[in-house]
Amino acid sequence: MKRALPRTGASVIAGLTLLAGVALTSAAPSYADGGAPGCRRSAPQPPGTTAPHTLTSGGLTRTYQLHLPKEYTGDRGWPVVLAFHGRGNTGSGTEEFSKLSSLPAIVAYPEGVVGTGDGQRQAWQGAPYAAPGVDDVAFTGDLLDSLEDRLCVDPRRVYATGKSNGAGFTALLACRMPDRIAAIAPVAGAFYPGTGENCRPARPVPVIDFHGTGDATIPYAGDPDRGLPALHDWLTTWAHRNGCRTRTPDRLTAPDITESRWTDCADGAEVRHVAVTDGGHTWPGADSYSGGGHTTQSIEAHEVLWSFLRRHHLR
């Protein structure tokens, strides 16, 4: 990646502001009248709390952590963020390092099923080590049905993010569930072939992607032996899928942050990439352990991804 001389002072602040776009706010969203059937029901837990829940999907009892923003009320449709942990991690661990529960949204942290390979760790569909026969795409649909039945959500504004294996799974959701997932935000994504084979979504799905150039777990340049593509190859493929006609010049927005954009896309489905120079297999801005290698503090991933995601909704 081309390096540029660091900038300081106001120029860096301006660059980060442009990267983040709309500022993070804790105010309740003003989406429209109503939303899901759950708008007529009492919430299953107090606003401002995180609690465990279960549901049955595919004959299995599945679990997830659910966070309601402190401003939650049942008189308007709220956006939903689905946050998928990395292999061997948990929903609770992802909530801790990601800071996603600070967003003005309902956030669900699902738990994967123990897969194959070393360590018998929780994983998601699409990876070679995922649990055989487990349909996590169907589980995601069942989870959304449950959330819509119990909470006042805006089904037009459902977003998926995740880290590593969980990030790769967001790509599979974009391929398989474009009618329910408005946009995705993978972080340090493991885009195995199973996350994108025969991907022909019925609508272009906007993407904002984060990845460290020094990631030793999911290399930025790809890993052919594991079927992992180079990041820019994956992004270029997705931009083509979205009908994007313009690749803007890369832009340094902080000393270690470079932004790439594919624009003029069908239905405004922009593809954006945030590269962290020398960044590891980590969540940008995390204050606790999120993976091996360097964690940048130049940006907060949860703020940047939210500024992108909130602009997109299903028609």
N, C-alpha and C positions, 0 to 999 in steps of 0.2 A: 504494500500500500504506500502511496506517495505521502511523504511526511512534509510538514510545513513548520516554520518557526513558530514557537508558542506565542500566543497573544496574551496580554494582561489587561487588568482593569476593566474599563467600560466595554471594550470590544468583546471580551469573553462573556461578560454578563449579557450583552446584546445577542451574542451567538446562541447562548443557552436559552434565552427567551424565544428566539426564533425557532429553535429546535422543539421546545416544549409547546409552543403555540399558545392555546388558551390556558390561562392560569388555573391551577387546581383550586377548587372551591368546595366548601363543605355544605353549601346551601342545597336544599332539596331541589331536585330537578323539576322543571315545569312542564313535563310531558303531559300531556293531554288528559282528557277525561277518561278515567277508567283505565283499563288494562286487562288483567287476567281475572278469572272468577274469584281468586283469593282476595280481591279488593273488598269483598263483602264479608270477610271473615277476620276474626281476631288473629293477630300474629302468634306463631307458635313459641315465641320467646320475646323478652323485652328488647326494645331498640337499644343499640349500642353494645350488644353482647354477641359472643360467639358460643355456639352450643353444638354438640354432636347429634346427628340424626341418622336414621336408617331407612332403607326402602328395599323392596324385593325387585330384582331385575334378572331375567334369564335364569330363574330358579335359584339365584344366589341372594343372600342378604348383603347388601352393599351399604357402606357408611360414608358420611361426609360431614365436614364441619360447615356450619352456616353462620355467617356474620350479617347482622342487620345494622345499618348505619344509625347513629344516635338520633338522627332527624326523621327516621322512618315513620311514616303514617300510612294508613290504608286508604287514603282518599285520592291518590294519584299513582300512575304507573311508574315504578322505579326500574332503572337499568339493572342488568345482572351481569356479573363477571364470574366466569367459571375458571378456577385456577388449578391446574394439574401439576402435581409434584413430579420431581424427577425419580428415576429408578432408585428404589430403596429408601426414599424419603417419605414424608407423611404430609397430610393436609395441614396439621398443626405446625410442623416445621416450616412449611412454605408460607403460612400466614405470618410467622415470626420474622423471617428475613425479608419478605417481599414488601411489607407495609401496605399491601392491597386493601386491608381492612380500614385504612384511613380514607378510602375513596368514598364519594357520595353515591354509593351503589350497594346493592345486595351482592355479597360475595360468597360463593360456595366453593369449598375445598374438598373435592371428592378423593376417595382412597382407591388406589388400584388393587388388583388381585396379585398375590404372590406368583411370580413367573418361574421360568426355568433358569438354569445356569448357576454360576457361583453365588453362594450366599442366600439363595431363595428369597429374592427381594421383590417388593411390590413394583409392578410395572404396568404399562399401558399398551393397548392394541397397536399393531403396526411395527413394533420392534421385534427382532428375532428372538428375544428372551421373554416376550409376553406370555401370559398364561394361555395355553392352547384352548381353543373353543370358547373363550370369554369374549363376548361382544360388548366392548366398551362404548361403541357408538350407540348401540341400543340403550345401554345404561344411561348415557348422557341424555338421550331423548326422554327416558323415564324420569330422570332427575328434573329436567325442565318441566315436564308435565306436573310433577309433584310441587315444584316451586310455584308454578302458575296457579295451582289449585289452592295453595295455602297462603300465598302472599300477593300483594298488589304489585305486580311486575308489568313492565312494558315489554311485550314479546318482540317488539321491533328492535329492541336495544339489548340484545344478548351477545356478549363478547367472550372469547376464550383466550386465555393466556396460560403459560406454564413454563417450566424449565426443563431443559435437556430432553429426556424421554417424554415428559409431559408436554414440552413445547412441540416435539414432533407430532404428538397426538393431536394438537390443535390444527395442524395441517390436514390430517386425516378428517377431522370434523369439518373443515372448510370444504373438503372435497365431497364428503358424504351428506352434510347437513347444511348446505348453503341457504336453505329456506328458513333456518332457525338461528344460525350464527351470523351476526352482522359483520364482524371483522375479527381478526386474530392478531395476537402479539406474542410470538414465540421468543424465548430468551435462551440463548446457548442451545439452540435446537438440534436434536438428533434426528435428522430427516432420512431415516432408513427407507429403502425402496417401498416397504409396506405402508408408508405414510402418504404415498403419492402416486402409486401405480394406477393407471387408467383413470386419472383425475380429470373429470370433465364436469365441473359444477354448473348448475343451471343458471347461475349468475356470477359475475366477477366478485371476488371477496377481497376487500382491502386488507393489507398486511403491513404491520410495523414489526421489524425483526431486530433483535439485539444479539451481538456476538463479539467475544474478545478475540483479537488476532493472535493472542498467546494461549488460547485454550488447548490444553494438552489432552483433554478427554474427548472432545468433539472438535477435531482440528479445523481451523478456519479454511485451510486449503483442501479439506476433504480427506477421506480415507477409503480408497478404492477397495481395500481388502474387506472392509465392513459394509461396503455399498453406500458410504456417506459422500454426498456431493460437496464440491467446493461451494462456499456460501454464495458467491456471486453467480455461480451457475444455477443454483436453486432459485435465487431471486430473479434472475433473468427469465427463467422458465415461468415463474409465477407472473411476472410482468407481462410476458407474452400471452399467458392465459387470460389476463385481465384486459388485453387489448391496449396496453400502454404504448404510446407512440413516441414519447420523449424521455431520454435519460439526461437529467440535468447534471452539470458538473458537480463532483464531490465537493463538500464544504466542511472545512474545519470549524467546529463550533466551540471547542475547548481544546486545550493542549493535547489531550488524548482521545478526543471524540471526533469522528468523521461521519458525516451524514451523506448517504446516497439516496436518490429519489428517482422513481419512474413515474411520470405524470402523463396527462392527456389520456387517461384510461377510460374504458367503457364504464358508464354510470359513476364516474368519479372515484373508481376503486383504485386509488393510488397504492403503490408499493414503496415502502420506506425502509431503509436499513441504517442502523446505528452501530458502527464499528468502534470498539474500545481498543485502542492501541496497547498491545502487550497485556490486555485483560485476560483473566483466566476463565475457568468454567464456573462463573459466578454471576450473581444478580447485581447489576449496577446500582450502587447506592446502599447496598445491604450493610447493616451495622452488626450483624451476627453472621456466623459461618453459613455460606451458601454453596460452597464448592471449592475446589483447589485452585490456587493461583491468585493473582492480583485482582482486587475489587476496586474499581474506580469509585471515587466520591465526587467526580465532576458533574454527574447527573444522578437523579433519582429515577430509576426505571419506571416505578409506578406512576410518577407524575407525567413523564414523557409519554408513556403508552396511553394513559387516560386522556391526555390532550388530543391524541390521534383518534382513539377509538370513539370517543363521545361524539365526534363529528359524523359518524356513519350510522345508518339505521336501515332496516328492511323497509321496502316500499309496500 
